């Protein structure tokens, strides 16, 4: 069943018509995860600084463009 995204009513004089608005399509994509072939455990990715080798928290990561070697904007 599609999710209702809006409920309301249309009135014409003394006639009140209930209306529901549903989504037109739903996503049915299959999402694969990478797993280790031997024991079928999911593979994790860690955010690691190349310079220090330490794991970086997500809130300390920014996006940048390298315009020269090792120089970012």
N, C-alpha and C positions, 0 to 999 in steps of 0.2 A: 504494500500500500504506500502510495506517495505521501510525503509529509505535507501537511497543511501549512502554508506560509502566511495566510491571511484569512480571517473570518469576518464577515460583516453582513449587512442587509441592504437591499435596494427597496425603496418605498415609492409606490405610485399611488398617491392619494391614500385610500384606506387599505391598499394591498401591500403587504410586507413580504418580500422574497428573500429567504436566507441564501447567502452566497459563501462558498469556500474557494480559495485560490490554492491550487496544488502546483508543485514543481512539474515541469514538463518532462524532464528526464533525470535519471539517477545514474551515478557512476557505478559501473560494474567491472572496473579494471582489476586484474589480478596483480598483486604487489609481491614480488619475490624478495627474499632476503638471502644474503650470502652466508653459506654455512661451511664448516670444516668438513671435508669429505669423509674422514675416518670416523668421527664420533657424532656428526650431524649437529654440532653446537653452532649457534650464530657467531659470526665474526664481528668484532667491535672495532671502531675507529677511535683513536685517541688524538687529541689536538696537542701536538708537541712542538715546542720551539726548536728550530734547527740549531740555534746558537748555544742554548743552555741544555737542551735535551729534557727540559722539564715540561710536564703537562700544563696546559694553559686553560683556565676556566673560560667558558663560553662568553661571559660578559666582558672579558679583556681582549677579545678578538675584534679587529676592524678589517674592512676591505680596503685594498689599495691597488694601484696600478704601477708597475715597474717601468719607469721612463728611461732609466739608465741602470746599469748593473748595480744591484743592492741599494737603489734609490727609489722610493715609493711616494706617491701622492695619495 
